[in-house]
Amino acid sequence: VDDDINVLEGMKSYINWKKYGFEIAAAAADGREALEKALDIIPDLVITDITMPVMDGLELTQKLKECVPDITVLFITCHEDFEYAKQAVKLNASDYLVKETLTREELCSALARIRNEISLRRNQSEKETMMLLELNKNRSLIEQSIVKDLIRGRYTDVNELNKSLMIYGHALTKQRYVLSILNLDNYHSLT
């Protein structure tokens, strides 16, 4: 995202994006255009300038993070001003590079690091999803086990029972419950 067409075109050819695990999904000349495209595409990485017409890079980042909290943002800007860098840090930007001193090696290093961060985050997310699927698959068995343990007297403390229930998204309310077990030997004669 940059309002300078030369920078946009230069960024496309300046780096072998595939080598660093990226492909260019879209380009935009201002923050509003970038926001629309990013919310449609949901990219892994947004590289943006700060000062642009319509919507600047800081506002773009703030709006993106509100909608897609895990999106990665890399600022490449001409501003060496500490206030801009501080705002970028507050917005949890992955990096803040200055155009005038930027080298290909510095950019490539940042891209490699960002690619690794995205991969780690994605792997963590996949592990969490797999754990939730496994938990949900076994939920009824676990709930049955908790009830059996309750019946067998394993839980002598309500807090201990509540901890077990909370792991699976259940909780006792402040009401008290009475568990009754009836064993009817001759239930067919009851009418």
C-alpha positions as CSV (number, residue, x, y, z in Angstrom):
1,V,0.0,0.0,0.0
2,D,1.6,3.2,-1.1
3,D,0.4,6.4,-2.9
4,D,3.6,6.5,-5.0
5,I,3.0,4.3,-8.0
6,N,6.8,3.9,-8.5
7,V,7.2,2.4,-5.1
8,L,4.2,0.0,-5.7
9,E,5.6,-1.1,-9.0
10,G,9.2,-1.3,-7.6
11,M,8.1,-3.5,-4.7
12,K,6.6,-6.0,-7.1
13,S,9.8,-6.5,-9.0
14,Y,12.3,-5.6,-6.2
15,I,11.9,-8.9,-4.4
16,N,11.5,-12.5,-5.5
17,W,8.4,-12.9,-3.4
18,K,8.0,-16.6,-4.0
19,K,11.5,-17.3,-2.6
20,Y,10.3,-15.8,0.7
21,G,7.0,-17.7,0.7
22,F,4.8,-14.8,-0.4
23,E,2.8,-13.8,-3.5
24,I,1.4,-10.4,-4.2
25,A,-2.4,-10.6,-3.8
26,A,-3.2,-7.0,-4.3
27,A,-1.8,-3.4,-4.4
28,A,-3.5,-0.2,-3.3
29,A,-2.8,3.5,-3.5
30,D,-4.4,4.5,-0.2
31,G,-5.6,3.0,3.0
32,R,-9.3,2.9,2.2
33,E,-8.7,0.9,-1.0
34,A,-6.3,-1.3,0.9
35,L,-8.8,-1.9,3.6
36,E,-11.5,-3.0,1.1
37,K,-9.1,-5.3,-0.7
38,A,-7.6,-6.8,2.5
39,L,-11.0,-7.5,4.1
40,D,-12.0,-9.3,0.9
41,I,-8.8,-11.2,0.5
42,I,-7.6,-11.6,4.2
43,P,-3.9,-11.6,3.4
44,D,-1.2,-12.9,5.8
45,L,0.9,-9.7,5.4
46,V,0.1,-6.1,4.6
47,I,3.1,-3.9,3.7
48,T,2.1,-0.2,3.9
49,D,3.4,3.3,3.9
50,I,2.2,5.7,6.6
51,T,1.5,9.0,4.9
52,M,-1.2,8.5,2.2
53,P,-4.3,10.3,1.0
54,V,-7.8,9.2,2.1
55,M,-6.6,6.9,4.9
56,D,-3.0,6.7,6.2
57,G,-1.2,3.5,7.1
58,L,-1.7,3.8,10.8
59,E,-5.5,4.1,10.5
60,L,-5.5,1.3,8.0
61,T,-3.6,-0.9,10.4
62,Q,-5.9,0.0,13.3
63,K,-9.0,-0.9,11.3
64,L,-7.4,-4.1,10.0
65,K,-6.5,-5.2,13.4
66,E,-10.0,-4.6,14.6
67,C,-11.4,-6.9,11.9
68,V,-8.5,-9.4,11.6
69,P,-6.5,-9.3,14.8
70,D,-3.8,-11.8,13.6
71,I,-3.0,-9.9,10.4
72,T,0.7,-9.0,10.1
73,V,1.6,-5.5,9.1
74,L,5.0,-4.3,7.9
75,F,5.6,-0.5,7.6
76,I,7.9,0.7,4.9
77,T,7.9,4.5,5.2
78,C,10.0,7.6,4.8
79,H,9.2,8.7,8.4
80,E,12.1,8.3,10.8
81,D,10.0,10.2,13.4
82,F,9.9,8.3,16.7
83,E,6.2,9.1,17.2
84,Y,5.3,7.2,14.1
85,A,7.4,4.3,15.1
86,K,5.8,4.4,18.6
87,Q,2.3,4.3,17.1
88,A,3.3,1.4,14.9
89,V,4.5,-0.5,17.9
90,K,1.2,0.2,19.7
91,L,-0.6,-1.3,16.7
92,N,1.6,-4.4,17.0
93,A,3.3,-3.9,13.7
94,S,5.8,-6.6,12.8
95,D,8.4,-4.2,11.7
96,Y,9.1,-0.6,10.8
97,L,11.6,0.0,7.9
98,V,12.7,3.4,6.6
99,K,12.7,3.7,2.8
100,E,15.8,6.0,2.5
101,T,18.1,3.5,4.3
102,L,16.3,0.3,3.4
103,T,18.5,-2.4,1.8
104,R,17.3,-5.5,-0.1
105,E,19.0,-7.6,2.6
106,E,17.1,-5.8,5.4
107,L,13.8,-6.3,3.6
108,C,14.5,-9.9,2.8
109,S,15.5,-10.5,6.4
110,A,12.3,-8.9,7.6
111,L,10.2,-11.0,5.2
112,A,12.0,-14.3,6.3
113,R,11.3,-13.5,9.9
114,I,7.7,-12.6,9.2
115,R,7.1,-15.7,7.2
116,N,8.4,-17.8,10.1
117,E,6.1,-15.9,12.6
118,I,3.1,-16.5,10.3
119,S,4.0,-20.2,10.0
120,L,4.4,-20.6,13.8
121,R,1.1,-18.8,14.4
122,R,-0.7,-20.9,11.7
123,N,0.8,-24.1,13.2
124,Q,-0.3,-23.1,16.7
125,S,-3.8,-22.3,15.4
126,E,-4.0,-25.7,13.6
127,K,-2.9,-27.5,16.9
128,E,-5.6,-25.6,18.8
129,T,-8.2,-26.5,16.3
130,M,-7.2,-30.2,16.4
131,M,-7.3,-30.2,20.2
132,L,-10.8,-28.6,20.1
133,L,-12.0,-31.2,17.6
134,E,-10.6,-34.0,19.7
135,L,-12.2,-32.5,22.8
136,N,-15.6,-32.2,21.2
137,K,-15.3,-35.7,19.8
138,N,-14.7,-37.0,23.3
139,R,-17.0,-34.6,25.1
140,S,-19.8,-37.1,25.7
141,L,-17.5,-39.8,27.0
142,I,-15.8,-37.3,29.3
143,E,-19.1,-36.0,30.6
144,Q,-20.2,-39.6,31.3
145,S,-17.0,-40.2,33.1
146,I,-17.5,-37.1,35.3
147,V,-21.0,-38.3,36.2
148,K,-19.7,-41.8,37.0
149,D,-17.0,-40.3,39.2
150,L,-19.6,-38.2,40.9
151,I,-21.8,-41.2,41.6
152,R,-18.8,-43.3,42.9
153,G,-18.0,-40.5,45.3
154,R,-14.7,-39.4,43.7
155,Y,-15.7,-35.8,44.1
156,T,-15.9,-34.9,47.8
157,D,-15.4,-31.2,47.1
158,V,-17.8,-29.1,45.0
159,N,-14.9,-26.9,43.9
160,E,-13.0,-29.9,42.5
161,L,-16.1,-31.0,40.6
162,N,-16.7,-27.5,39.3
163,K,-13.1,-27.4,38.1
164,S,-13.6,-30.6,36.1
165,L,-16.9,-29.3,34.7
166,M,-15.4,-26.0,33.7
167,I,-12.7,-27.6,31.6
168,Y,-15.6,-28.8,29.4
169,G,-17.6,-25.6,29.4
170,H,-20.0,-26.5,32.2
171,A,-20.3,-25.0,35.6
172,L,-22.5,-25.5,38.6
173,T,-24.6,-22.5,39.5
174,K,-25.0,-21.4,43.1
175,Q,-28.0,-23.7,43.4
176,R,-27.4,-26.9,45.2
177,Y,-28.1,-30.2,43.5
178,V,-29.2,-33.5,45.1
179,L,-28.2,-36.6,43.3
180,S,-30.5,-39.6,43.9
181,I,-29.8,-43.1,42.7
182,L,-32.7,-45.5,42.8
183,N,-32.3,-49.2,42.0
184,L,-35.7,-50.7,41.2
185,D,-35.6,-54.5,41.0
186,N,-39.3,-55.0,40.2
187,Y,-40.1,-51.9,38.1
188,H,-42.5,-53.8,35.7
189,S,-45.1,-54.1,38.5
190,L,-45.2,-50.4,39.1
191,T,-48.2,-48.7,37.5
